[in-house]
Amino acid sequence: MAVLSEQEFRVKSDEALENARRTLLPLADNEGFEVELQNGVLNLVFEEPGDAKFVVSPNAPVRQIWVSAMARSYKLAWAPELGAFALDGETLPRLLERLTRTFLEGQ
């Protein structure tokens, strides 16, 4: 596993959050939830099927992006072979899209 410097991590995590935001916007428009990127934290805010919030935040000390969604925590590390933050080969945008669809379908 490649270890990123703090500077590399900041650049790559900012890019990853922005990429995830852009990827999720069409789904958000279709499904009526908010995607907000503020102060380096990505929030997905739902009102339907119930009030919920997914929080995606960089954790610089451990060089991971942490996702808190549906009472679970996901910790994504940099995967150089994918050029992305990933968990078990699933990249951040794919993970968020899968979790979002699962949530919207009522699990």
C-alpha contacts under 8 A as a table, 3 or more apart, distances in Angstrom:
res1	aa1	res2	aa2	distance
1	M	78	W	7.82
1	M	79	A	7.20
1	M	80	P	7.86
2	A	78	W	7.26
2	A	79	A	7.50
2	A	80	P	6.85
3	V	63	R	7.73
3	V	78	W	7.98
4	L	7	Q	7.84
4	L	8	E	5.64
4	L	9	F	5.63
4	L	63	R	6.99
4	L	78	W	7.93
5	S	8	E	5.10
5	S	9	F	6.04
6	E	9	F	5.02
6	E	10	R	6.20
6	E	60	A	6.67
6	E	61	P	7.98
6	E	63	R	7.49
7	Q	10	R	5.17
7	Q	11	V	6.36
8	E	11	V	5.26
8	E	12	K	6.02
9	F	12	K	5.15
9	F	13	S	5.72
9	F	60	A	6.95
9	F	63	R	6.20
10	R	13	S	5.25
10	R	14	D	6.00
10	R	60	A	7.37
11	V	14	D	5.29
11	V	15	E	6.24
12	K	15	E	5.05
12	K	16	A	6.00
13	S	16	A	4.88
13	S	17	L	6.12
13	S	58	P	6.37
13	S	65	I	7.13
13	S	85	F	7.90
14	D	17	L	5.31
14	D	18	E	6.22
14	D	40	G	6.75
15	E	18	E	5.17
15	E	19	N	5.98
16	A	19	N	5.06
16	A	20	A	6.06
16	A	84	A	7.08
16	A	85	F	7.18
16	A	92	L	7.38
17	L	20	A	5.05
17	L	21	R	6.08
17	L	37	L	7.68
17	L	40	G	7.79
17	L	41	V	7.68
17	L	42	L	6.46
17	L	56	V	7.83
18	E	21	R	5.00
18	E	22	R	6.22
18	E	37	L	7.55
19	N	22	R	5.18
19	N	23	T	6.08
19	N	93	P	7.36
20	A	23	T	5.01
20	A	24	L	6.12
20	A	92	L	6.67
20	A	93	P	4.65
20	A	96	L	7.75
21	R	24	L	5.27
21	R	25	L	6.19
21	R	35	V	6.50
21	R	36	E	7.61
21	R	37	L	7.25
21	R	42	L	7.38
22	R	25	L	5.35
22	R	26	P	7.95
23	T	26	P	7.08
23	T	93	P	6.51
24	L	27	L	5.35
24	L	28	A	6.04
24	L	35	V	7.41
24	L	93	P	7.39
24	L	96	L	7.98
24	L	97	E	6.80
25	L	28	A	4.91
25	L	29	D	6.08
25	L	35	V	6.82
26	P	29	D	5.10
26	P	30	N	6.25
27	L	30	N	5.08
27	L	31	E	5.92
28	A	31	E	5.17
28	A	32	G	5.42
28	A	33	F	4.96
28	A	34	E	6.17
28	A	35	V	6.87
29	D	32	G	5.42
29	D	33	F	6.98
32	G	46	F	7.76
33	F	44	L	7.03
33	F	45	V	5.81
33	F	46	F	4.98
33	F	47	E	6.95
33	F	48	E	7.85
34	E	43	N	7.83
34	E	44	L	5.62
34	E	45	V	5.01
34	E	46	F	6.66
35	V	42	L	7.16
35	V	43	N	5.84
35	V	44	L	4.72
35	V	45	V	6.54
36	E	42	L	5.67
36	E	43	N	5.13
36	E	44	L	6.47
36	E	45	V	7.95
37	L	40	G	6.54
37	L	41	V	5.65
37	L	42	L	4.40
37	L	43	N	6.35
38	Q	41	V	5.43
38	Q	42	L	6.53
40	G	57	S	6.97
40	G	58	P	7.45
41	V	55	V	7.16
41	V	56	V	5.84
41	V	57	S	4.83
41	V	58	P	7.23
42	L	55	V	6.02
42	L	56	V	4.93
42	L	57	S	6.44
43	N	53	K	6.64
43	N	54	F	5.65
43	N	55	V	4.78
43	N	56	V	6.22
44	L	53	K	5.49
44	L	54	F	4.98
44	L	55	V	6.63
45	V	51	D	7.66
45	V	52	A	6.05
45	V	53	K	4.57
45	V	54	F	6.63
46	F	49	P	7.60
46	F	50	G	6.76
46	F	51	D	5.43
46	F	52	A	5.07
46	F	53	K	6.08
47	E	50	G	5.14
47	E	51	D	4.41
47	E	52	A	6.62
48	E	51	D	6.34
48	E	104	L	7.34
49	P	103	F	7.93
49	P	104	L	6.34
49	P	106	G	6.96
52	A	70	M	7.87
53	K	69	A	7.03
54	F	67	V	7.07
54	F	68	S	5.62
54	F	69	A	4.63
54	F	70	M	7.39
55	V	66	W	7.99
55	V	67	V	5.69
55	V	68	S	5.16
55	V	69	A	6.71
56	V	65	I	6.87
56	V	66	W	5.69
56	V	67	V	4.46
56	V	68	S	6.48
57	S	65	I	5.63
57	S	66	W	5.35
57	S	67	V	6.56
58	P	63	R	7.44
58	P	64	Q	6.04
58	P	65	I	4.31
58	P	66	W	6.11
59	N	62	V	5.96
59	N	63	R	5.81
59	N	64	Q	5.28
59	N	65	I	5.73
59	N	66	W	6.68
60	A	63	R	4.66
60	A	64	Q	6.60
63	R	77	A	6.76
63	R	78	W	7.62
64	Q	75	K	6.25
64	Q	76	L	5.39
64	Q	77	A	4.73
64	Q	78	W	6.96
64	Q	85	F	7.67
65	I	75	K	5.90
65	I	76	L	5.13
65	I	77	A	6.61
65	I	85	F	7.19
66	W	73	S	6.97
66	W	74	Y	5.67
66	W	75	K	4.62
66	W	76	L	6.22
67	V	73	S	5.66
67	V	74	Y	4.96
67	V	75	K	6.42
67	V	76	L	7.94
68	S	71	A	6.85
68	S	72	R	5.77
68	S	73	S	4.63
68	S	74	Y	6.44
69	A	72	R	5.40
69	A	73	S	6.46
69	A	99	L	7.53
70	M	103	F	7.64
74	Y	87	L	7.68
75	K	87	L	6.89
76	L	85	F	5.54
76	L	86	A	4.89
76	L	87	L	4.91
76	L	92	L	7.39
77	A	85	F	5.20
77	A	86	A	5.73
77	A	87	L	6.72
78	W	83	G	7.47
78	W	84	A	5.84
78	W	85	F	4.27
78	W	86	A	6.33
79	A	82	L	5.45
79	A	83	G	5.94
79	A	84	A	5.54
79	A	85	F	5.62
79	A	86	A	6.04
80	P	83	G	4.72
80	P	84	A	6.68
81	E	84	A	8.00
82	L	85	F	7.86
82	L	86	A	7.94
82	L	89	G	7.94
82	L	91	T	7.93
84	A	91	T	6.23
84	A	92	L	7.46
85	F	91	T	5.75
85	F	92	L	5.91
86	A	89	G	5.57
86	A	90	E	5.12
86	A	91	T	4.13
86	A	92	L	5.70
87	L	90	E	5.24
87	L	91	T	6.57
87	L	92	L	7.79
90	E	94	R	6.21
90	E	95	L	6.05
91	T	94	R	5.35
91	T	95	L	6.07
92	L	95	L	5.13
92	L	96	L	6.11
93	P	96	L	5.18
93	P	97	E	6.05
94	R	97	E	5.06
94	R	98	R	6.03
95	L	98	R	5.15
95	L	99	L	6.10
96	L	99	L	5.12
96	L	100	T	5.91
97	E	100	T	5.06
97	E	101	R	6.13
98	R	101	R	5.23
98	R	102	T	6.11
99	L	102	T	5.03
99	L	103	F	6.07
100	T	103	F	5.08
100	T	104	L	6.06
101	R	104	L	5.05
101	R	105	E	6.03
102	T	105	E	5.23
102	T	106	G	6.45
102	T	107	Q	4.98
103	F	106	G	5.17
103	F	107	Q	5.42
104	L	107	Q	7.33
